C-alpha cells in the first residue's frame, strides 16, 4: 500500500475558503483514504471503496 505522502490528496468542493475543519481524500484501487487537513502528519483512515460508497449514500440521505 502507498504511504499517505505518495497519495493524491484533494479537498471536497464543499470545503470553505478558510481552510479549517476540512478533510482530504485520496482514492486508490483498493480504498478511499481520509485525513484531517489541519494535521496531515497523523495517520489517515482507509476505508474500502464499497464501504465508502455506503457511507456517502447514507450521508446524502439515500
C-alpha positions in Angstrom: 0.0 0.0 0.0 1.1 3.6 -0.7 2.2 5.8 2.1 0.0 8.8 2.8 2.6 11.1 1.3 2.5 9.3 -2.0 -1.3 9.6 -2.4 -3.0 12.3 -4.5 -5.0 14.1 -1.8 -7.8 16.5 -2.6 -10.3 18.6 -0.5 -14.0 18.5 -1.1 -15.5 21.2 -3.2 -17.8 21.9 -0.2 -14.8 22.9 1.9 -14.8 26.5 2.8 -12.1 29.0 1.8 -11.0 29.4 5.4 -9.1 26.1 5.3 -10.3 24.9 8.7 -12.4 21.9 9.6 -11.7 20.1 6.3 -10.9 16.6 5.4 -8.8 15.5 2.5 -9.5 12.3 0.5 -7.3 10.2 -1.7 -8.7 7.3 -3.8 -6.8 4.2 -4.8 -8.0 1.0 -6.4 -8.3 -0.7 -3.0 -9.5 2.0 -0.7 -10.5 5.6 0.0 -8.1 7.3 2.4 -9.3 10.2 4.6 -7.2 12.6 6.7 -7.5 15.8 8.7 -6.3 18.7 6.5 -5.1 20.5 9.6 -2.8 17.8 10.8 -1.6 15.7 7.8 1.2 14.1 10.0 -1.5 12.0 11.7 -2.4 8.6 10.2 -5.0 8.5 7.6 -8.2 6.4 7.8 -8.5 3.8 5.0 -12.0 2.6 4.1 -12.8 0.0 1.4 -14.4 1.6 -1.7 -17.7 -0.3 -1.2 -17.9 0.9 2.4 -17.1 4.4 1.4 -19.9 4.3 -1.2 -22.4 3.2 1.5 -21.2 6.0 3.8 -21.6 8.7 1.1 -25.1 7.4 0.2 -26.1 7.4 3.9 -24.9 10.9 4.4 -26.7 12.0 1.2 -29.9 10.7 2.7 -30.4 8.0 0.1 
